[in-house]
Amino acid sequence: EALVRVLVAAVCATDIEIMKGYMGFKGIVGHEFVGVVETAPASHAHLVGKRVVGDINLCCWDAASCGTCAVGGARARNHCPK
């Protein structure tokens, strides 16, 4: 885990669908952001002070343990419920 100070965030159509219940998500919307890494584990210390972006359209690709992504087909990399 790293602590990221968010500088800007966007609310998009996906966020609006999430607020309507899409994928059963419970949390804070505004998944597209730019920020600066404030703290990081020693193994990733080189990231401290770097500008980073965040996006929900990625998953762990761990279909063997999750089983969900293997079912997702062509959209397996998008909107992983895990």
C-alpha atoms as an extended CHARMM CRD file, in Angstrom:
* protein
*
        82  EXT
         1         1  GLU       CA              0.0000000000        0.0000000000        0.0000000000  PROA      1               0.0000000000
         2         2  ALA       CA              0.9900000000        3.5830000000       -0.5900000000  PROA      2               0.0000000000
         3         3  LEU       CA             -0.4420000000        6.8560000000        0.6230000000  PROA      3               0.0000000000
         4         4  VAL       CA             -1.3270000000        9.1110000000       -2.3110000000  PROA      4               0.0000000000
         5         5  ARG       CA             -2.2280000000       12.7850000000       -1.8920000000  PROA      5               0.0000000000
         6         6  VAL       CA             -4.9370000000       13.3270000000       -4.5040000000  PROA      6               0.0000000000
         7         7  LEU       CA             -4.5150000000       16.5400000000       -6.4740000000  PROA      7               0.0000000000
         8         8  VAL       CA             -7.4530000000       16.2190000000       -8.8790000000  PROA      8               0.0000000000
         9         9  ALA       CA            -10.2370000000       13.6680000000       -9.3440000000  PROA      9               0.0000000000
        10        10  ALA       CA            -13.0080000000       13.2200000000      -11.8660000000  PROA      10              0.0000000000
        11        11  VAL       CA            -16.5260000000       11.8730000000      -11.6880000000  PROA      11              0.0000000000
        12        12  CYS       CA            -17.5140000000       10.1140000000      -14.8950000000  PROA      12              0.0000000000
        13        13  ALA       CA            -20.4320000000        8.1260000000      -16.2870000000  PROA      13              0.0000000000
        14        14  THR       CA            -19.1580000000        4.9750000000      -14.5610000000  PROA      14              0.0000000000
        15        15  ASP       CA            -19.2940000000        6.7900000000      -11.2230000000  PROA      15              0.0000000000
        16        16  ILE       CA            -22.8850000000        7.7740000000      -11.8860000000  PROA      16              0.0000000000
        17        17  GLU       CA            -23.7430000000        4.1310000000      -12.6390000000  PROA      17              0.0000000000
        18        18  ILE       CA            -21.8960000000        3.0640000000       -9.4800000000  PROA      18              0.0000000000
        19        19  MET       CA            -24.0470000000        5.4610000000       -7.4510000000  PROA      19              0.0000000000
        20        20  LYS       CA            -27.0780000000        3.7210000000       -8.9910000000  PROA      20              0.0000000000
        21        21  GLY       CA            -25.7760000000        0.3370000000       -7.7570000000  PROA      21              0.0000000000
        22        22  TYR       CA            -23.6040000000       -0.9320000000      -10.6320000000  PROA      22              0.0000000000
        23        23  MET       CA            -21.3950000000       -3.8680000000       -9.5490000000  PROA      23              0.0000000000
        24        24  GLY       CA            -22.6160000000       -3.5080000000       -5.9520000000  PROA      24              0.0000000000
        25        25  PHE       CA            -19.8360000000       -1.0290000000       -5.1970000000  PROA      25              0.0000000000
        26        26  LYS       CA            -19.9400000000        0.7170000000       -1.8350000000  PROA      26              0.0000000000
        27        27  GLY       CA            -17.4750000000        3.5270000000       -1.3870000000  PROA      27              0.0000000000
        28        28  ILE       CA            -16.4060000000        6.9250000000       -2.5940000000  PROA      28              0.0000000000
        29        29  VAL       CA            -16.6610000000        7.6620000000       -6.2990000000  PROA      29              0.0000000000
        30        30  GLY       CA            -14.0800000000        9.6250000000       -8.2550000000  PROA      30              0.0000000000
        31        31  HSD       CA            -11.8670000000        6.7590000000       -9.3570000000  PROA      31              0.0000000000
        32        32  GLU       CA             -9.9150000000        8.7020000000      -11.9560000000  PROA      32              0.0000000000
        33        33  PHE       CA             -7.3360000000       10.7570000000      -10.1090000000  PROA      33              0.0000000000
        34        34  VAL       CA             -3.8730000000       12.2420000000      -10.2270000000  PROA      34              0.0000000000
        35        35  GLY       CA             -1.8410000000       12.5180000000       -7.0700000000  PROA      35              0.0000000000
        36        36  VAL       CA              1.5780000000       12.4010000000       -5.4760000000  PROA      36              0.0000000000
        37        37  VAL       CA              2.8870000000        9.4010000000       -3.5290000000  PROA      37              0.0000000000
        38        38  GLU       CA              3.4610000000       10.5690000000        0.0470000000  PROA      38              0.0000000000
        39        39  THR       CA              4.5440000000        7.2690000000        1.6240000000  PROA      39              0.0000000000
        40        40  ALA       CA              5.2750000000        3.8100000000        0.2760000000  PROA      40              0.0000000000
        41        41  PRO       CA              6.7800000000        0.5480000000        1.5220000000  PROA      41              0.0000000000
        42        42  ALA       CA             10.5720000000        0.3440000000        1.5080000000  PROA      42              0.0000000000
        43        43  SER       CA             10.4070000000       -1.8970000000       -1.5650000000  PROA      43              0.0000000000
        44        44  HSD       CA              8.7150000000        0.9470000000       -3.4570000000  PROA      44              0.0000000000
        45        45  ALA       CA             10.4230000000        3.9360000000       -1.8400000000  PROA      45              0.0000000000
        46        46  HSD       CA             11.4630000000        5.1650000000       -5.2900000000  PROA      46              0.0000000000
        47        47  LEU       CA              7.8090000000        6.1650000000       -5.8440000000  PROA      47              0.0000000000
        48        48  VAL       CA              7.6990000000        8.7140000000       -3.0050000000  PROA      48              0.0000000000
        49        49  GLY       CA              7.2940000000       12.1790000000       -4.5150000000  PROA      49              0.0000000000
        50        50  LYS       CA              6.2540000000       10.7870000000       -7.9050000000  PROA      50              0.0000000000
        51        51  ARG       CA              3.0450000000       11.7790000000       -9.6650000000  PROA      51              0.0000000000
        52        52  VAL       CA              0.6990000000        8.8270000000      -10.1740000000  PROA      52              0.0000000000
        53        53  VAL       CA             -2.7340000000        8.1520000000      -11.6320000000  PROA      53              0.0000000000
        54        54  GLY       CA             -5.4820000000        5.8360000000      -10.4500000000  PROA      54              0.0000000000
        55        55  ASP       CA             -8.1440000000        4.0130000000      -12.3960000000  PROA      55              0.0000000000
        56        56  ILE       CA            -10.5840000000        1.2140000000      -11.4980000000  PROA      56              0.0000000000
        57        57  ASN       CA            -10.3400000000       -0.4770000000      -14.8820000000  PROA      57              0.0000000000
        58        58  LEU       CA             -7.6600000000       -2.9180000000      -13.7960000000  PROA      58              0.0000000000
        59        59  CYS       CA             -7.7730000000       -6.1970000000      -11.9630000000  PROA      59              0.0000000000
        60        60  CYS       CA             -5.2580000000       -8.5360000000      -10.4100000000  PROA      60              0.0000000000
        61        61  TRP       CA             -5.3360000000      -11.0490000000      -13.2980000000  PROA      61              0.0000000000
        62        62  ASP       CA             -5.4020000000      -13.7590000000      -10.6260000000  PROA      62              0.0000000000
        63        63  ALA       CA             -8.1310000000      -15.8680000000      -12.2240000000  PROA      63              0.0000000000
        64        64  ALA       CA             -6.8140000000      -18.9940000000      -10.5230000000  PROA      64              0.0000000000
        65        65  SER       CA             -7.6560000000      -17.7950000000       -7.0190000000  PROA      65              0.0000000000
        66        66  CYS       CA            -10.5300000000      -15.4280000000       -7.8020000000  PROA      66              0.0000000000
        67        67  GLY       CA            -12.4530000000      -17.3300000000      -10.4380000000  PROA      67              0.0000000000
        68        68  THR       CA            -14.3830000000      -14.1790000000      -11.2870000000  PROA      68              0.0000000000
        69        69  CYS       CA            -12.1160000000      -12.8140000000      -13.9930000000  PROA      69              0.0000000000
        70        70  ALA       CA            -12.0250000000      -16.1470000000      -15.7810000000  PROA      70              0.0000000000
        71        71  VAL       CA            -15.7710000000      -15.7490000000      -16.3090000000  PROA      71              0.0000000000
        72        72  GLY       CA            -15.4510000000      -12.1520000000      -17.5150000000  PROA      72              0.0000000000
        73        73  GLY       CA            -14.3480000000      -12.9810000000      -21.0380000000  PROA      73              0.0000000000
        74        74  ALA       CA            -13.1910000000      -10.0030000000      -23.0890000000  PROA      74              0.0000000000
        75        75  ARG       CA            -14.1200000000       -7.5890000000      -20.2570000000  PROA      75              0.0000000000
        76        76  ALA       CA            -12.1990000000       -9.5650000000      -17.6220000000  PROA      76              0.0000000000
        77        77  ARG       CA             -9.7510000000       -6.7080000000      -17.1230000000  PROA      77              0.0000000000
        78        78  ASN       CA            -12.5490000000       -4.1950000000      -16.5020000000  PROA      78              0.0000000000
        79        79  HSD       CA            -14.6940000000       -3.6450000000      -13.4490000000  PROA      79              0.0000000000
        80        80  CYS       CA            -13.4570000000       -6.5480000000      -11.3520000000  PROA      80              0.0000000000
        81        81  PRO       CA            -15.8030000000       -6.8730000000       -8.3680000000  PROA      81              0.0000000000
        82        82  LYS       CA            -12.9660000000       -8.0440000000       -6.1260000000  PROA      82              0.0000000000
